[in-house]
Amino acid sequence: MNKDDRSCLMHRLDYAEKLRVLAGHTTQDQYDADETIQAACRYWLQVIGEAARQVSPALQEAHSSIPWRPMIGIRNESCMIIWALTMKPSGKPFRIVFPN
C-alpha cells in the first residue's frame, strides 16, 4: 500500500466513524428536523466517496471484495442530489435512515 492509499483509507475511516457515532445518537425525527445534521451527513458521505475514488486501482484490485464502485457512487449521487435540490427547491430531501 502506498502512502497516498493509506491517507485516503484513513480519511475514509475517520468520516465513516463520524457517521457511525452520529447515527448512534440521532433519531430519524432529529435528522429530519435538523438541516445541519443533514448537511453534515451529506458532506461526510461525499468525503468517504471521494477518498474511495482516490484509492489506486492496484489496491482496489487487491481488495476486490470491497464494494469500491458503490462507495464512489455515494459521492456522485449525493452531489447530484444536492445539485437537484438547489435547482428544484420542491425536490425531496436526501435521507439517511438511522437505526432505532
C-alpha positions in Angstrom: 0.0 0.0 0.0 1.4 3.3 -1.0 1.4 6.5 1.2 -1.5 8.1 -0.8 -3.7 4.9 -0.5 -3.1 4.8 3.3 -4.0 8.5 3.6 -7.2 8.0 1.5 -8.2 5.0 3.6 -7.6 6.7 6.9 -9.6 9.7 5.7 -12.4 7.5 4.8 -12.4 5.7 8.1 -12.4 8.9 10.0 -15.5 10.1 8.3 -17.2 6.7 8.5 -16.6 6.8 12.2 -18.2 10.3 12.4 -21.3 8.9 10.6 -21.4 5.9 12.9 -21.3 8.0 16.0 -23.9 10.4 14.8 -26.2 7.6 13.7 -26.0 6.1 17.2 -27.1 9.4 18.8 -29.6 10.7 16.4 -33.2 9.6 15.8 -34.9 9.8 12.4 -37.1 12.7 13.7 -34.0 14.6 14.8 -32.4 14.0 11.5 -35.5 15.1 9.6 -35.8 18.3 11.6 -32.1 19.4 11.6 -30.6 20.8 8.4 -27.2 20.9 10.0 -27.2 17.2 10.7 -28.4 16.5 7.2 -25.7 18.7 5.7 -23.0 17.1 7.8 -24.1 13.6 6.7 -24.2 14.6 3.0 -20.7 16.1 3.3 -19.3 13.1 5.2 -20.7 10.7 2.6 -19.1 12.8 -0.1 -15.7 12.7 1.6 -16.0 8.9 2.0 -16.8 8.5 -1.7 -14.1 10.9 -2.8 -11.5 9.1 -0.7 -12.6 5.8 -2.1 -12.3 7.2 -5.7 -8.7 8.3 -5.0 -7.5 4.8 -3.9 -5.2 3.3 -6.5 -6.6 0.8 -9.0 -3.9 -1.6 -7.8 -5.2 -1.5 -4.2 -8.8 -1.7 -5.4 -7.9 -4.9 -7.4 -6.0 -6.4 -4.5 -9.1 -5.9 -2.3 -11.8 -6.7 -4.8 -14.3 -7.9 -2.2 -14.7 -4.2 -1.0 -17.6 -2.5 -2.9 -15.5 0.4 -4.3 -17.9 1.4 -7.0 -20.9 1.8 -4.7 -18.7 3.9 -2.3 -17.6 6.1 -5.1 -21.2 6.2 -6.3 -22.3 7.6 -2.9 -20.2 10.7 -3.6 -21.5 11.1 -7.2 -25.2 10.5 -6.2 -25.1 12.9 -3.2 -23.6 15.6 -5.3 -26.3 15.1 -7.9 -29.0 15.2 -5.2 -27.6 18.5 -3.8 -27.5 19.9 -7.3 -31.1 18.8 -8.0 -32.3 20.4 -4.7 -30.6 23.7 -5.5 -32.2 23.7 -8.9 -35.6 22.5 -7.8 -36.5 23.7 -4.2 -39.5 21.4 -4.2 -37.3 18.3 -4.5 -37.4 15.6 -1.9 -34.7 15.8 0.8 -31.7 13.5 0.8 -32.4 10.9 3.6 -30.3 8.6 5.7 -32.2 6.0 7.7 -30.9 5.7 11.2 -31.3 2.6 13.3 -33.8 2.7 16.2 
